[in-house]
Amino acid sequence: MTRRRSKAEVEMENLLGTLEPSSERFRVLAAARDFKASWVILGEILTTVRDSNAYKEWGYVNFEAYARRELRLRSDTASKLTRSYSFLKEHEPEALQTRQQKDLPPLDVVDLLTRARDRAKVSDEDVQAIREEVFEDGANPTRHAVVKRFREIDPDAFRGKPRAPKEVGGSEDLRKALLLGERFETLVTQHPALSDNAKKVLSQVVDEVRQAFEATKKAEEEASELEPVAVSA
């Protein structure tokens, strides 16, 4: 039985049909569609798009708006992809070169390694040892297992802050405001009849909403990021 495609998948397929297959924009959108099959391909291309500002040529005011509206990726997912790919490129170049012969660790596992310094009290030697385990031939690391290894060294590693009561005006409200603001900003900045001052003021408002959204979202995620993981004696 054929799997029913989601609305987002249908919209992405329709957009692909309007793009030149040899274009970079087509390649990025196709990679997003195939994200579950190979996250590193999307991470590599997204990093290039972000660093080259190619998204501006496609009518988007910033990388986050492009990732969210065209690729259907949340800002934190796009950041995780580019952050994790950059980590591999800097610290595990051999794994990137041999990825056709053996699978790379899952995105969530690599992302844990990129944040180990900020989220766990561990030494350079401990981080290196865990990295070697993750990238060892035949290893099949999971996010749960890697968190457990870090907590064998630091019991508080990757633990979020105590969950705060959900308040009206949280990240979801800000996310909706940001989506509307970015869409409006894209239309305004491209219209020649509107003044530069109006465009500047609007950009400042959208930037403030974006900063508030990112800060609120980060606080909420840190409060509920991971369930407690039991560590065996």
Backbone as CSV, one residue per row, in Angstrom:
resi,resn,N_x,N_y,N_z,CA_x,CA_y,CA_z,C_x,C_y,C_z
1,MET,0.847,-1.203,0.000,0.000,0.000,0.000,0.879,1.250,0.000
2,THR,0.582,2.190,-0.897,1.380,3.396,-1.005,1.124,4.315,0.182
3,ARG,2.214,4.864,0.769,2.057,5.759,1.908,1.487,7.098,1.440
4,ARG,0.525,7.585,2.202,-0.081,8.874,1.881,0.880,9.994,2.258
5,ARG,1.143,10.873,1.303,2.078,11.957,1.556,1.404,13.092,2.320
6,SER,2.206,13.762,3.150,1.683,14.882,3.924,1.487,16.103,3.019
7,LYS,0.776,17.097,3.552,0.558,18.332,2.810,1.890,19.007,2.497
8,ALA,2.811,18.998,3.468,4.116,19.626,3.251,4.873,18.921,2.127
9,GLU,4.824,17.581,2.100,5.514,16.827,1.048,4.948,17.160,-0.327
10,VAL,3.618,17.261,-0.412,2.973,17.586,-1.686,3.393,18.973,-2.148
11,GLU,3.409,19.934,-1.212,3.791,21.303,-1.564,5.248,21.364,-2.016
12,MET,6.104,20.596,-1.358,7.517,20.583,-1.734,7.704,19.948,-3.116
13,GLU,6.971,18.867,-3.386,7.041,18.222,-4.694,6.559,19.183,-5.785
14,ASN,5.487,19.912,-5.504,4.958,20.872,-6.473,5.970,21.970,-6.765
15,LEU,6.643,22.458,-5.699,7.644,23.497,-5.884,8.838,22.967,-6.668
16,LEU,9.243,21.728,-6.382,10.347,21.119,-7.132,10.032,21.084,-8.625
17,GLY,8.755,20.856,-8.953,8.362,20.786,-10.350,8.493,22.103,-11.087
18,THR,8.608,23.203,-10.346,8.736,24.524,-10.975,10.184,24.993,-11.056
19,LEU,11.109,24.230,-10.457,12.508,24.649,-10.399,13.373,23.885,-11.392
20,GLU,14.463,24.507,-11.785,15.417,23.864,-12.671,16.184,22.790,-11.897
21,PRO,16.132,21.530,-12.340,16.782,20.438,-11.584,18.272,20.641,-11.343
22,SER,18.933,21.418,-12.185,20.371,21.633,-12.018,20.687,22.790,-11.084
23,SER,19.648,23.504,-10.611,19.881,24.672,-9.759,20.173,24.271,-8.321
24,GLU,20.860,25.160,-7.622,21.192,24.900,-6.224,19.926,24.877,-5.368
25,ARG,18.968,25.726,-5.715,17.721,25.784,-4.953,16.992,24.438,-5.036
26,PHE,16.975,23.823,-6.209,16.350,22.514,-6.382,17.067,21.478,-5.530
27,ARG,18.391,21.509,-5.534,19.166,20.517,-4.783,18.904,20.612,-3.285
28,VAL,18.792,21.850,-2.773,18.542,22.013,-1.337,17.149,21.499,-0.976
29,LEU,16.145,21.852,-1.777,14.779,21.430,-1.490,14.641,19.910,-1.601
30,ALA,15.307,19.310,-2.584,15.269,17.852,-2.729,15.943,17.176,-1.540
31,ALA,17.028,17.779,-1.066,17.721,17.208,0.094,16.850,17.287,1.338
32,ALA,16.080,18.380,1.473,15.171,18.504,2.612,14.089,17.435,2.540
33,ARG,13.602,17.180,1.343,12.582,16.143,1.160,13.121,14.763,1.558
34,ASP,14.377,14.561,1.271,14.996,13.266,1.563,15.743,13.268,2.893
35,PHE,15.406,14.222,3.759,16.140,14.437,5.007,16.310,13.176,5.840
36,LYS,15.251,12.397,5.996,15.317,11.226,6.854,16.297,10.186,6.319
37,ALA,16.513,10.179,5.021,17.409,9.195,4.429,18.873,9.529,4.695
38,SER,19.225,10.801,4.698,20.623,11.169,4.912,20.718,12.616,5.367
39,TRP,20.825,12.820,6.664,20.829,14.171,7.199,22.083,14.946,6.823
40,VAL,23.200,14.252,6.620,24.458,14.950,6.382,24.450,15.680,5.040
41,ILE,23.741,15.133,4.042,23.664,15.803,2.742,22.983,17.156,2.906
42,LEU,21.866,17.165,3.609,21.152,18.414,3.838,21.979,19.362,4.694
43,GLY,22.655,18.832,5.713,23.489,19.678,6.562,24.592,20.370,5.774
44,GLU,25.207,19.626,4.847,26.288,20.192,4.036,25.775,21.303,3.126
45,ILE,24.670,21.035,2.431,24.152,22.029,1.492,23.594,23.243,2.236
46,LEU,22.921,23.002,3.359,22.386,24.119,4.136,23.505,25.031,4.644
47,THR,24.617,24.428,5.048,25.748,25.223,5.518,26.278,26.125,4.411
48,THR,26.338,25.580,3.201,26.788,26.364,2.052,25.818,27.505,1.756
49,VAL,24.522,27.201,1.787,23.500,28.222,1.524,23.567,29.320,2.577
50,ARG,23.708,28.930,3.824,23.771,29.916,4.912,25.002,30.811,4.776
51,ASP,26.159,30.192,4.528,27.399,30.956,4.479,27.499,31.845,3.243
52,SER,26.840,31.445,2.146,26.901,32.225,0.907,25.763,33.238,0.776
53,ASN,24.800,33.186,1.720,23.620,34.064,1.669,22.783,33.854,0.408
54,ALA,22.828,32.642,-0.146,22.073,32.360,-1.375,20.574,32.543,-1.184
55,TYR,20.088,32.350,0.040,18.656,32.469,0.303,18.123,33.863,-0.017
56,LYS,18.987,34.888,0.031,18.553,36.249,-0.275,18.180,36.383,-1.748
57,GLU,18.899,35.649,-2.606,18.598,35.675,-4.031,17.244,35.027,-4.309
58,TRP,16.776,34.217,-3.378,15.510,33.500,-3.565,14.343,34.214,-2.875
59,GLY,14.602,35.439,-2.379,13.522,36.258,-1.847,13.298,36.171,-0.350
60,TYR,14.277,35.635,0.395,14.115,35.514,1.847,15.061,36.476,2.552
61,VAL,14.573,37.076,3.629,15.358,38.102,4.316,16.429,37.512,5.218
62,ASN,16.271,36.262,5.627,17.291,35.630,6.458,17.216,34.109,6.302
63,PHE,18.256,33.435,6.790,18.369,31.986,6.640,17.255,31.254,7.373
64,GLU,16.894,31.744,8.566,15.864,31.087,9.360,14.516,31.105,8.648
65,ALA,14.178,32.254,8.037,12.908,32.352,7.313,12.891,31.396,6.123
66,TYR,14.009,31.302,5.416,14.102,30.389,4.268,13.904,28.938,4.713
67,ALA,14.606,28.542,5.755,14.517,27.159,6.227,13.109,26.838,6.710
68,ARG,12.478,27.779,7.399,11.165,27.521,7.979,10.072,27.497,6.905
69,ARG,10.114,28.444,5.960,9.007,28.579,5.019,9.145,27.675,3.793
70,GLU,10.359,27.535,3.268,10.504,26.731,2.045,10.837,25.275,2.336
71,LEU,11.689,25.030,3.329,12.108,23.661,3.622,11.285,23.015,4.712
72,ARG,10.403,23.799,5.357,9.563,23.294,6.446,10.410,22.783,7.613
73,LEU,11.512,23.480,7.874,12.396,23.111,8.977,12.305,24.172,10.066
74,ARG,12.163,23.752,11.313,12.205,24.687,12.421,13.597,25.284,12.528
75,SER,13.677,26.478,13.122,14.963,27.156,13.258,15.973,26.304,14.009
76,ASP,15.513,25.624,15.081,16.446,24.824,15.861,16.909,23.592,15.078
77,THR,16.046,23.060,14.192,16.456,21.917,13.375,17.497,22.348,12.352
78,ALA,17.281,23.491,11.710,18.256,23.999,10.745,19.593,24.267,11.425
79,SER,19.547,24.836,12.627,20.786,25.091,13.376,21.482,23.790,13.751
80,LYS,20.689,22.786,14.151,21.256,21.487,14.510,21.963,20.856,13.309
81,LEU,21.359,20.955,12.147,21.943,20.390,10.931,23.266,21.066,10.578
82,THR,23.273,22.391,10.539,24.500,23.102,10.165,25.572,22.963,11.236
83,ARG,25.160,22.980,12.497,26.103,22.832,13.605,26.744,21.450,13.588
84,SER,25.946,20.422,13.351,26.452,19.053,13.373,27.342,18.769,12.166
85,TYR,26.952,19.299,11.003,27.808,19.100,9.829,29.160,19.791,10.029
86,SER,29.137,21.013,10.552,30.387,21.742,10.796,31.271,20.994,11.793
87,PHE,30.637,20.358,12.783,31.383,19.563,13.760,32.088,18.403,13.073
88,LEU,31.368,17.697,12.212,31.975,16.570,11.490,33.127,17.049,10.614
89,LYS,32.906,18.145,9.921,33.935,18.663,9.019,35.209,19.030,9.767
90,GLU,35.044,19.558,10.985,36.216,19.982,11.762,36.851,18.845,12.541
91,HIS,36.009,17.991,13.157,36.541,16.993,14.079,36.571,15.563,13.537
92,GLU,35.721,15.252,12.552,35.663,13.892,12.026,35.650,13.891,10.492
93,PRO,36.663,14.536,9.875,36.673,14.605,8.406,36.749,13.235,7.745
94,GLU,37.417,12.278,8.391,37.532,10.941,7.812,36.161,10.270,7.737
95,ALA,35.321,10.501,8.754,33.982,9.922,8.742,33.158,10.476,7.582
96,LEU,33.353,11.771,7.280,32.648,12.361,6.147,33.113,11.750,4.829
97,GLN,34.412,11.541,4.713,34.969,11.012,3.467,34.552,9.570,3.202
98,THR,34.297,8.824,4.273,33.974,7.401,4.107,32.495,7.109,4.325
99,ARG,31.641,8.150,4.278,30.231,7.937,4.593,29.507,7.075,3.560
100,GLN,30.098,6.911,2.373,29.477,6.029,1.386,29.676,4.561,1.763
101,GLN,30.752,4.272,2.520,31.041,2.894,2.907,30.370,2.507,4.219
102,LYS,30.165,3.455,5.105,29.518,3.147,6.378,28.658,4.327,6.817
103,ASP,27.579,4.012,7.514,26.640,5.052,7.934,27.245,5.951,8.997
104,LEU,26.896,7.223,8.945,27.282,8.159,9.990,26.325,8.018,11.164
105,PRO,26.735,8.437,12.350,25.822,8.404,13.506,24.592,9.274,13.237
106,PRO,23.491,9.009,13.916,22.283,9.827,13.742,22.541,11.288,14.083
107,LEU,21.737,12.162,13.518,21.884,13.597,13.752,21.834,13.938,15.233
108,ASP,20.894,13.363,15.977,20.766,13.684,17.396,22.020,13.312,18.180
109,VAL,22.690,12.242,17.767,23.911,11.812,18.458,25.041,12.797,18.200
110,VAL,25.225,13.182,16.938,26.281,14.140,16.610,26.005,15.475,17.278
111,ASP,24.749,15.871,17.327,24.407,17.146,17.958,24.756,17.138,19.447
112,LEU,24.583,15.997,20.106,24.985,15.901,21.514,26.476,16.178,21.676
113,LEU,27.276,15.651,20.764,28.721,15.866,20.834,29.065,17.339,20.637
114,THR,28.321,18.018,19.756,28.614,19.430,19.516,28.311,20.288,20.739
115,ARG,27.398,19.831,21.604,26.980,20.629,22.762,27.553,20.126,24.080
116,ALA,28.438,19.143,24.004,28.970,18.527,25.223,29.652,19.538,26.135
117,ARG,30.367,20.492,25.553,31.097,21.477,26.356,30.144,22.352,27.170
118,ASP,29.016,22.703,26.586,28.077,23.601,27.256,27.120,22.887,28.193
119,ARG,26.876,21.589,27.938,25.829,20.889,28.671,26.334,19.786,29.599
120,ALA,27.660,19.623,29.689,28.207,18.589,30.571,29.570,19.021,31.102
121,LYS,29.863,18.647,32.345,31.164,18.932,32.949,32.065,17.720,32.741
122,VAL,32.751,17.721,31.606,33.612,16.592,31.235,34.940,17.126,30.712
123,SER,35.965,16.304,30.825,37.293,16.702,30.366,37.439,16.468,28.871
124,ASP,38.495,17.027,28.298,38.778,16.804,26.880,38.981,15.319,26.604
125,GLU,39.641,14.637,27.538,39.908,13.212,27.353,38.609,12.404,27.353
126,ASP,37.681,12.775,28.228,36.402,12.064,28.291,35.592,12.273,27.007
127,VAL,35.562,13.511,26.518,34.843,13.795,25.286,35.447,13.017,24.124
128,GLN,36.783,12.998,24.074,37.462,12.272,23.003,37.150,10.781,23.066
129,ALA,37.118,10.234,24.262,36.826,8.805,24.423,35.415,8.472,23.944
130,ILE,34.449,9.327,24.293,33.063,9.093,23.866,32.945,9.260,22.361
131,ARG,33.641,10.251,21.802,33.634,10.434,20.346,34.159,9.195,19.637
132,GLU,35.239,8.634,20.145,35.813,7.439,19.520,34.840,6.271,19.564
133,GLU,34.105,6.163,20.667,33.101,5.097,20.771,31.985,5.294,19.747
134,VAL,31.565,6.543,19.588,30.464,6.851,18.664,30.840,6.537,17.222
135,PHE,32.079,6.860,16.835,32.508,6.691,15.449,33.259,5.386,15.197
136,GLU,33.294,4.530,16.178,33.981,3.245,16.019,33.256,2.376,14.991
137,ASP,34.024,1.613,14.205,33.431,0.709,13.221,32.471,-0.258,13.898
138,GLY,31.285,-0.383,13.320,30.306,-1.304,13.874,29.467,-0.728,14.988
139,ALA,29.790,0.496,15.422,29.014,1.119,16.506,27.627,1.501,15.984
140,ASN,26.663,1.425,16.858,25.299,1.817,16.506,24.755,2.701,17.624
141,PRO,25.361,3.890,17.789,25.021,4.735,18.940,23.615,5.309,18.853
142,THR,22.990,5.425,20.008,21.689,6.083,20.100,21.830,7.302,21.008
143,ARG,20.910,8.209,20.891,20.925,9.413,21.732,20.869,9.029,23.209
144,HIS,20.011,8.082,23.537,19.871,7.634,24.918,21.190,7.094,25.455
145,ALA,21.872,6.263,24.645,23.114,5.645,25.093,24.223,6.679,25.290
146,VAL,24.287,7.671,24.401,25.333,8.689,24.511,25.093,9.588,25.725
147,VAL,23.831,9.951,25.962,23.519,10.740,27.168,23.908,9.944,28.413
148,LYS,23.616,8.665,28.403,23.960,7.813,29.542,25.455,7.797,29.792
149,ARG,26.264,7.737,28.720,27.726,7.745,28.876,28.198,9.045,29.508
150,PHE,27.635,10.157,29.058,28.023,11.442,29.643,27.613,11.514,31.112
151,ARG,26.456,10.945,31.451,25.985,11.021,32.833,26.723,10.072,33.755
152,GLU,27.441,9.124,33.189,28.317,8.297,34.024,29.463,9.143,34.564
153,ILE,29.793,10.220,33.855,30.861,11.138,34.266,30.292,12.337,35.004
154,ASP,29.229,12.896,34.457,28.549,14.045,35.071,27.060,13.733,35.167
155,PRO,26.566,13.400,36.350,25.145,13.021,36.511,24.152,14.079,36.040
156,ASP,24.582,15.334,35.947,23.678,16.401,35.535,23.809,16.762,34.056
157,ALA,24.589,15.984,33.327,24.811,16.293,31.911,23.506,16.294,31.130
158,PHE,23.320,17.344,30.332,22.176,17.483,29.428,20.822,17.509,30.142
159,ARG,20.829,17.773,31.421,19.555,17.889,32.125,19.009,19.300,31.944
160,GLY,17.713,19.380,31.719,17.081,20.681,31.566,16.781,21.303,32.915
161,LYS,16.410,22.554,32.874,16.005,23.252,34.087,14.621,22.756,34.492
162,PRO,14.244,22.937,35.754,12.907,22.512,36.186,11.828,23.090,35.281
163,ARG,10.871,22.244,34.948,9.802,22.671,34.047,8.989,23.803,34.671
164,ALA,8.848,24.854,33.899,8.070,26.005,34.365,6.644,25.896,33.847
165,PRO,5.673,26.409,34.596,4.283,26.386,34.119,4.161,27.118,32.784
166,LYS,3.397,26.531,31.882,3.213,27.148,30.578,2.372,28.402,30.721
167,GLU,2.879,29.497,30.184,2.186,30.760,30.309,1.625,31.197,28.954
168,VAL,0.581,31.994,29.029,0.041,32.577,27.813,1.099,33.506,27.227
169,GLY,1.271,33.453,25.918,2.294,34.275,25.303,3.629,33.569,25.230
170,GLY,3.627,32.226,25.236,4.861,31.459,25.131,5.387,31.432,23.716
171,SER,6.272,30.461,23.438,6.946,30.419,22.148,5.987,30.183,20.991
172,GLU,4.898,29.458,21.227,3.969,29.174,20.130,3.321,30.455,19.610
173,ASP,2.937,31.337,20.526,2.360,32.615,20.103,3.391,33.448,19.348
174,LEU,4.622,33.438,19.844,5.685,34.195,19.181,6.029,33.591,17.825
175,ARG,5.957,32.265,17.722,6.242,31.604,16.450,5.235,32.047,15.381
176,LYS,3.965,32.085,15.754,2.931,32.518,14.811,3.161,33.970,14.391
177,ALA,3.509,34.802,15.372,3.765,36.215,15.061,4.966,36.353,14.137
178,LEU,5.987,35.524,14.376,7.200,35.590,13.556,6.919,35.152,12.124
179,LEU,6.160,34.087,11.956,5.822,33.613,10.612,5.098,34.695,9.816
180,LEU,4.111,35.330,10.458,3.378,36.402,9.793,4.288,37.590,9.510
181,GLY,5.127,37.927,10.486,6.029,39.065,10.321,7.029,38.852,9.196
182,GLU,7.609,37.655,9.112,8.586,37.375,8.065,7.938,37.399,6.677
183,ARG,6.725,36.875,6.596,6.017,36.882,5.317,5.718,38.321,4.878
184,PHE,5.265,39.121,5.848,4.967,40.523,5.565,6.248,41.270,5.187
185,GLU,7.334,40.995,5.917,8.607,41.670,5.652,9.118,41.356,4.253
186,THR,8.988,40.096,3.843,9.443,39.706,2.507,8.693,40.481,1.433
187,LEU,7.373,40.641,1.596,6.570,41.377,0.624,6.924,42.863,0.615
188,VAL,7.104,43.427,1.817,7.376,44.860,1.922,8.741,45.222,1.345
189,THR,9.770,44.443,1.688,11.137,44.779,1.260,11.308,44.675,-0.251
190,GLN,10.427,43.947,-0.916,10.535,43.801,-2.363,9.678,44.806,-3.129
191,HIS,8.912,45.618,-2.409,7.994,46.550,-3.078,8.657,47.923,-3.243
192,PRO,8.812,48.395,-4.485,9.514,49.668,-4.732,8.744,50.906,-4.288
193,ALA,7.438,50.776,-4.073,6.638,51.956,-3.715,6.755,52.317,-2.238
194,LEU,7.336,51.438,-1.439,7.429,51.679,0.000,8.798,52.259,0.356
195,SER,8.799,53.135,1.345,10.028,53.851,1.702,11.029,52.943,2.412
196,ASP,12.293,53.326,2.322,13.354,52.585,3.016,13.153,52.648,4.526
197,ASN,12.633,53.787,5.007,12.422,53.930,6.443,11.364,52.933,6.938
198,ALA,10.292,52.770,6.174,9.245,51.819,6.555,9.808,50.394,6.584
199,LYS,10.622,50.091,5.585,11.221,48.757,5.521,12.161,48.528,6.710
200,LYS,12.902,49.568,7.075,13.843,49.461,8.192,13.099,49.242,9.507
201,VAL,12.042,50.012,9.724,11.261,49.883,10.958,10.651,48.486,11.054
202,LEU,10.105,48.005,9.943,9.493,46.677,9.932,10.531,45.604,10.239
203,SER,11.719,45.737,9.654,12.782,44.756,9.910,13.175,44.740,11.380
204,GLN,13.188,45.926,12.011,13.522,46.004,13.430,12.463,45.299,14.280
205,VAL,11.200,45.470,13.911,10.114,44.823,14.652,10.227,43.305,14.512
206,VAL,10.436,42.826,13.287,10.545,41.385,13.054,11.753,40.810,13.780
207,ASP,12.871,41.547,13.781,14.066,41.087,14.491,13.799,40.943,15.987
208,GLU,13.043,41.893,16.545,12.729,41.827,17.978,11.833,40.628,18.284
209,VAL,10.868,40.369,17.407,10.005,39.204,17.584,10.829,37.928,17.475
210,ARG,11.760,37.890,16.510,12.600,36.706,16.311,13.459,36.432,17.543
211,GLN,14.067,37.472,18.090,14.903,37.304,19.272,14.083,36.807,20.457
212,ALA,12.887,37.349,20.613,12.019,36.920,21.707,11.604,35.464,21.521
213,PHE,11.302,35.087,20.282,10.905,33.702,19.997,12.046,32.738,20.293
214,GLU,13.250,33.054,19.789,14.390,32.163,19.982,14.715,32.005,21.467
215,ALA,14.670,33.115,22.209,14.983,33.062,23.639,13.932,32.261,24.403
216,THR,12.661,32.488,24.079,11.581,31.771,24.762,11.612,30.292,24.415
217,LYS,11.835,29.985,23.126,11.895,28.599,22.682,13.053,27.860,23.354
218,LYS,14.201,28.512,23.432,15.373,27.893,24.059,15.105,27.592,25.529
219,ALA,14.482,28.529,26.218,14.182,28.340,27.640,13.221,27.174,27.837
220,GLU,12.222,27.065,26.968,11.250,25.975,27.082,11.901,24.623,26.784
221,GLU,12.790,24.592,25.774,13.443,23.335,25.411,14.412,22.879,26.497
222,GLU,15.110,23.828,27.097,16.036,23.475,28.172,15.289,22.933,29.382
223,ALA,14.048,23.365,29.541,13.257,22.921,30.689,12.711,21.509,30.499
224,SER,12.605,21.078,29.247,12.011,19.759,29.014,12.734,18.967,27.944
225,GLU,14.025,19.228,27.786,14.777,18.635,26.673,14.881,17.132,26.742
226,LEU,15.244,16.627,27.914,15.467,15.187,28.047,14.780,14.642,29.290
227,GLU,14.197,13.479,29.161,13.681,12.772,30.334,14.873,12.194,31.095
228,PRO,14.766,12.017,32.390,15.869,11.428,33.138,16.290,10.062,32.576
229,VAL,17.593,9.844,32.497,18.119,8.574,31.998,18.779,7.836,33.153
230,ALA,18.336,6.619,33.409,18.890,5.840,34.508,20.315,5.418,34.176
231,VAL,21.209,5.562,35.142,22.596,5.170,34.966,22.887,3.962,35.848
232,SER,23.306,2.890,35.234,23.568,1.682,36.006,24.810,1.841,36.846
233,ALA,24.830,1.158,37.955,25.979,1.276,38.868,27.185,0.589,38.267
